[in-house]
Amino acid sequence: MATKDVIEKYYDCVNRGAWNDWLTLFTVDVSGDEQLAGHFEGIAVLRGAIGAISYGYSKFQMIPLHIVVEGDQAAVIWRCEAANRAGTPIAALIMSSVLVQVFILVTLTSEDALNFMLDLCTSLALIPTSWPRGTD
């Protein structure tokens, strides 16, 4: 199956909730790095993710916005349209999550940025306690 076909089947399966079909896209010894969950190994982890999604969301759709395929590699920017178990809508542009992660990574790898953030958090924590209180 061509890379683009795999990508299209992946999103089609997810958006239909066809999780057993989705699992056929992976080998038993699959390993990967998911942007929020981190590194995983084995198809059992994906089965667990299906259980969590099925339990936690009344709606879960991943709408591809931009697909780039180069040989056997692909990158997808997608929009998540979902509703939690109670039906409250959730919408997130996954790229914003990625950008936040990049910001965190830069902050963690730069000593000056980390010190600045610590100083900022400390000063912001002290400000409310120094405001004058009203009289009753």
HELIX and SHEET records of a PDB file:
HELIX    1   1 THR A    3  ARG A   16  1                                  14    
HELIX    2   2 TRP A   19  LEU A   23  1                                   5    
HELIX    3   3 ILE A   43  GLY A   56  1                                  14    
HELIX    4   4 ILE A   94  THR A  109  1                                  16    
HELIX    5   5 GLU A  111  SER A  130  1                                  20    
SHEET    1   A 2 SER A  31  GLU A  34  0                                        
SHEET    2   A 2 GLY A  38  GLU A  41 -1                                        
SHEET    1   B 3 TYR A  57  GLU A  70  0                                        
SHEET    2   B 3 GLN A  73  ASN A  84 -1                                        
SHEET    3   B 3 PRO A  89  LEU A  93 -1                                        
END                                                                             
